[in-house]
Amino acid sequence: MLSAVPPPIPASRKVARWDAHAREHLLMWVHTGRAHVRLGSGELHRVNEGTGIWLPPGADHEMWTDADSLALPLSVPAVAVPGAPDRVVRFAVDERWRDWLVAQYAQRMQDQPRGPGPDLLAVLTAAGPELPQNSPGGAVAGEDDPPAAPRTGAAAAVARALRRRPSLDLTIEEWAAATACSPSTLRRQFLQGTGLPFGQWRALWRLAAARNHLTAGGSVSDAAALAGFTSRQSFARAFRERYGDAPRSYAMQHRSEAPAMSAPAGVREVPPNGPTVRTRGIAARNELIWIYRGEGSSHVGDRSVATRRGDALWLPAGMPYENVLPAGAVAVSLGEVRGDCAAVPEPLRARFPPSWDAYLLHCSVSANTLLHPDGYHVRHVVDLFDAQLAVERARAVPLPRHVHARAAAEGYLRRIGARTDDAAYDDVPPGVHAAFRLETGLTFAGWRHATRMRVARDLLTAGTRPGAVAGQVGYRDPANFSRAFARFHGMSPGEWQAHELAQSAG
């Protein structure tokens, strides 16, 4: 079943080693972790979390990300941004513009008509002066700063938590308890994964986060708090020891080395929401659409589906659709899926928790751009969607605790729409049937039937037409489904749906 904690984001690499577009700029923003860009000249740029890089048309490059990192590449037609820089620019991304950048990426992936236009120049200047290529004195940013993070085991989970909140001040024993690991094992994993003891690794990671905050225009007090220091004096001593200069003068020197760049007159200082967007057509392929921000609505075939933040919607190939996104809402394509990879003929909806945001954005980038892990296939995100559907369906029916019985139940929930002969489920490990009777009060066959009826009820309540529900819960013949539903619920599918709609209207 799907976990509330997503899996680690794997390292990615742009498939085309050199990829220059004579008519397009490239903006790449690092949402999480760190990315690298090497130009055709051999010049290497290490791009840290919260910063980005701008490449003008014709700049040959290769691009890759570290593990646990997410970078969003956005290609922009040169004619769309008059006055854009004709050189490589490093910049910090102001907090106010980050969701706006995700929206621009999403629109580009779905070929929506509106584009970034001149507002994109505000992204390059909103967080302050342009960033230089290297840090002056002390440690060189990007080489061992921040230090490498462990990639496996409990240590990787601790590193991810500290990357999100560097100021967390748990002891090694408290971290071990939180990750169901012994303190000695956690210490060993950090030493093996980073070459550093946990305490030293955390101190260097915090200072790197503080350095990034300062060079992006943040205050010394905020940088100290971000790094977990309660005293500005102790922070200044640690910072000077690491980087060879006091925090304030380091930040001033860092910014003063860069050429000044300001947005042209008339460019916004805050991101626009944009208009309501309607897209309609007939889906050429199956597609998964995920609501990153706001709410929306979709009309797929004869069904209307309301969506909100976290919802992922399956749009089947060959069906007419209309998607409506109000101003400020953002929908992200998680990828198109060929019919031989997945054949679900009806729209389905599943909801992902906010903790999955970065991972789902990674899936979108991997499916829609050349920047992805080796061997990535869009089927991966379809499997995640199936697992989340199973989670939501499981909330409606009792699940046994017996290991093999629970595995059989979860497998059935994932395949509930497949038209599989029920006899295929009778070949299960010993003890499964007895466990179902003992823990749910139903035989395995009875539990499967009850599950189908409960899922059918939920689909009808959501507005799916009865004939479509029959197929989604595995019935070949809608008449057989109607009879089974009436015996189980005491009314026909159509009567149930009419009753529920009347209740919600009242």
Buried (B, 14 or more C-beta within 10 A) or exposed (E): EBEEEBEBBBBBBBEEEEBBBEEBBBBBBBBBBBBBBBBEEEEEBBBBBBBBBBBBBBBEBBBBBBBBBBBBBBBBEBEBBEEBBEEBBBBBBBEBBBBBBBBBBBBBBBEBEEBBBBBBBBBBBBBBBBBBBEBBEBBEBBEEBBBBBBBEBBBBBBBBBBBEEBBBEBEBEEBBBBBEBEBEBBBBBBBEBBEBEBEBBBBBBBBBBBBBBBBBBBEBEEBBBBBBBEEBEEBBEBBBEBBEBBBBEBBEBBBEBBEEBEBEEEBBEEBEEBEEBEBEEEBEBBBBBBBBBBBBBBBBBEBBBEBEBBBBBBBBBEBEBEBBBBEBBBBBBBBBBEEEEBEBBBBBBBBBEEEBBBBBBBBBBBBBBBBBBEEBBBEBBBEBBBBBBBBBBBEBBBBBEBEBBBBBBBEBBBBBBEEEEEEEBEEBEEEBBEBBBEBBEBEBBEBBBBBBBBBBBBBBBBBBBBBBBBBBBBBEEBEEBBEBBBEBBEEBBBBBBEEBEEEEEE
